[in-house]
Amino acid sequence: MSEGKTTVTLQTAGFDARFPNQNQTKHCYQNYIDYYKCTNAKGEEFTPCKQFFRAFHSLCPNEWIARFDEQREAGAFPASLEP
């Protein structure tokens, strides 16, 4: 009876002492920046970079991610993403 069933593990970003408050806007933004800095330095397949990816996808609304991506592609993102 258990054939064909898959187990899905849902996770969210863990506690980060840099962002102790309920408002997680800065946490979202910083993880987005950290992910692209990490991938620019080490490449997209570098496993520790994936933690930043999961964190910002968990914390940021999809509209923000889309806007950040548009700004980054247009060269207008307000932060440096160089390592």
BASEDREN-294518 format. One record per residue: residue in three letters; x, y, z of N, C-alpha, C, CB in turn. Coordinates in steps of 0.001 Angstrom, whole numbers, padded with zeros to 6 digits, always signed. Glycine has a CB too. Layout:
N
ALAXYZXYZXYZXYZ...
//
This chain:
83
MET+000817-001186+000000+000000+000000+000000+000864+001254+000000-000932-000004+001195SER+002106+001160+000480+002958+002341+000555+003685+002625-000756+003964+002174+001666GLU+003498+001779-001768+004144+002019-003051+003559+003264-003715+003989+000793-003972GLY+004421+004055-004334+003966+005244-005039+003857+006473-004154+002648+004976-005667LYS+004015+006304-002860+003955+007456-001954+005346+008069-001850+003422+007041-000541THR+005384+009384-001855+006652+010071-001682+006584+010928-000428+006993+010931-002923THR+007692+011050+000231+007775+011859+001431+008372+013206+001071+008611+011156+002525VAL+007694+014262+001479+008166+015615+001213+008519+016262+002538+007097+016453+000445THR+009713+016808+002627+010145+017501+003830+010097+018992+003561+011571+017055+004264LEU+009302+019697+004329+009203+021144+004200+010114+021798+005229+007736+021622+004377GLN+010887+022779+004780+011787+023481+005675+011680+024969+005421+013235+022999+005496THR+012003+025741+006414+012085+027178+006276+013452+027615+006791+010926+027894+007042ALA+013757+028870+006610+015055+029369+007059+015143+029269+008574+015278+030829+006596GLY+016296+028866+009057+016514+028764+010490+016778+030127+011117+017669+027829+010776PHE+016929+030138+012422+017195+031374+013150+018550+031927+012755+017133+031141+014668ASP+018619+033222+012566+019872+033918+012277+019985+035052+013286+019922+034456+010787ALA+020993+034994+014133+021145+035969+015213+021315+037397+014695+022334+035597+016077ARG+021686+037541+013418+021815+038895+012856+020453+039549+012677+022552+038851+011510PHE+019381+038745+012643+018034+039250+012386+017071+038702+013441+017561+038862+010956PRO+017136+039223+014686+016352+038639+015771+014878+039059+015798+016979+038999+017067ASN+014496+040050+015037+013134+040570+015097+012178+039769+014224+013114+042025+014677GLN+010893+040039+014387+009889+039338+013595+009944+039740+012125+008503+039607+014153ASN+010238+041006+011856+010304+041471+010476+011531+040850+009805+010360+043031+010412GLN+011314+040035+008806+012399+039295+008167+012813+039877+006816+011992+037861+007990THR+012438+041132+006551+012772+041771+005280+014279+041814+005059+012197+043184+005230LYS+015033+042256+006045+016492+042334+005898+017103+040949+005767+017115+043067+007092HIS+016528+039980+006467+017006+038604+006383+016839+038084+004951+016244+037696+007387CYS+015688+038342+004352+015403+037966+002968+016442+038585+002035+013976+038412+002562TYR+016594+039903+002135+017480+040663+001258+018935+040202+001398+017371+042159+001568GLN+019390+039994+002625+020775+039590+002858+021043+038193+002317+021101+039643+004347ASN+020095+037286+002440+020295+035942+001893+020323+035958+000374+019199+035004+002380TYR+019536+036832-000251+019575+036995-001707+020979+037456-002125+018488+038019-002186ILE+021480+038484-001458+022814+039003-001755+023873+037937-001509+023109+040250-000908ASP+023798+037252-000364+024792+036231-000025+024802+035097-001047+024519+035669+001371TYR+023630+034710-001550+023577+033646-002549+024330+034050-003814+022120+033301-002887TYR+024070+035231-004323+024726+035639-005567+026206+035945-005366+024029+036856-006146LYS+026589+036421-004207+028021+036589-003919+028700+035228-003879+028236+037339-002576CYS+028048+034273-003251+028600+032924-003135+028730+032261-004506+027720+032067-002216THR+027672+032345-005320+027737+031706-006639+028732+032414-007556+026351+031690-007288ASN+028889+033724-007411+029883+034431-008216+031294+034027-007812+029708+035947-008078ALA+031502+033692-006547+032823+033310-006067+033118+031828-006286+032950+033643-004601LYS+032121+030965-006039+032368+029518-006018+031642+028727-007092+031986+028978-004699GLY+030644+029309-007741+029874+028585-008745+028555+028105-008182+030668+027408-009278GLU+027597+027871-009068+026247+027509-008651+026159+026125-008021+025325+027577-009824GLU+027085+025250-008300+027027+023890-007754+027687+023766-006392+027678+022929-008706PHE+028243+024848-005861+028873+024828-004545+027778+024659-003494+029705+026134-004290THR+027797+023559-002766+026712+023179-001867+026361+024228-000812+027069+021914-001185PRO+027316+024876-000129+026927+025873+000872+026117+027041+000299+028158+026410+001544CYS+026271+027343-000976+025485+028420-001594+024003+028079-001617+025977+028692-003019LYS+023699+026799-001697+022305+026376-001791+021515+026708-000531+022233+024892-002061GLN+022191+026811+000627+021507+027191+001856+020959+028615+001743+022459+027075+003061PHE+021756+029527+001163+021286+030894+000959+020089+030911+000009+022422+031779+000406PHE+020153+030081-001039+019062+029997-002010+017768+029552-001332+019427+029027-003148ARG+017864+028483-000553+016672+027989+000151+016149+029030+001132+016988+026680+000895ALA+017048+029735+001808+016624+030728+002799+015896+031887+002136+017829+031250+003583PHE+016454+032448+001056+015767+033599+000472+014480+033189-000230+016684+034317-000508HIS+014428+031976-000761+013168+031517-001361+012105+031258-000289+013404+030238-002188SER+012530+030935+000892+011599+030720+001992+011111+032039+002583+012252+029878+003075LEU+011996+033032+002649+011689+034287+003331+011097+035369+002426+012927+034812+003967CYS+011499+035416+001181+011111+036509+000287+009824+036183-000475+012242+036808-000700PRO+008929+037139-000597+007780+036948-001494+008267+036804-002941+006779+038140-001373ASN+007561+036036-003735+007963+035790-005123+008086+037082-005926+006964+034864-005799GLU+007233+038060-005637+007288+039336-006352+008604+040056-006091+006114+040229-005945TRP+009105+039957-004862+010381+040601-004537+011519+039923-005287+010643+040559-003016ILE+011493+038600-005306+012555+037864-006000+012552+038234-007473+012379+036331-005825ALA+011370+038300-008079+011269+038680-009488+011816+040089-009702+009806+038596-009969ARG+011483+041014-008807+011984+042384-008940+013499+042434-008744+011290+043310-007925PHE+014014+041708-007742+015472+041650-007531+016161+041104-008780+015818+040767-006295ASP+015597+040036-009366+016189+039431-010568+016194+040420-011735+015418+038153-010963GLU+015091+041133-011914+015021+042135-012996+016063+043224-012787+013609+042764-013071GLN+016193+043705-011554+017184+044737-011263+018593+044215-011494+017036+045233-009822ARG+018856+042986-011067+020187+042403-011226+020536+042254-012696+020269+041044-010525GLU+019589+041767-013500+019826+041578-014934+020002+042904-015664+018677+040799-015557ALA+019337+043962-015170+019445+045282-015795+020669+046048-015287+018174+046094-015532GLY+021394+045480-014339+022565+046156-013776+022195+047270-012820+023418+046711-014878ALA+020961+047237-012296+020480+048306-011420+020247+047824-009993+019199+048893-011975PHE+020743+046635-009644+020539+046132-008285+021325+047012-007330+020974+044635-008156PRO+020727+047436-006218+021338+048435-005339+022500+047947-004475+020304+048978-004456ALA+022888+046689-004573+024008+046192-003772+025015+045504-004693+023511+045211-002661SER+026246+045465-004255+027274+044776-005012+027145+043273-004795+028679+045270-004605LEU+027186+042520-005856+027096+041065-005765+028447+040418-006074+026019+040533-006726GLU+029485+041212-006106+030833+040690-006321+031377+040138-005003+031775+041797-006888PRO+032081+039016-005066+032608+038414-003828+033641+039277-003136+033214+037072-004127
//
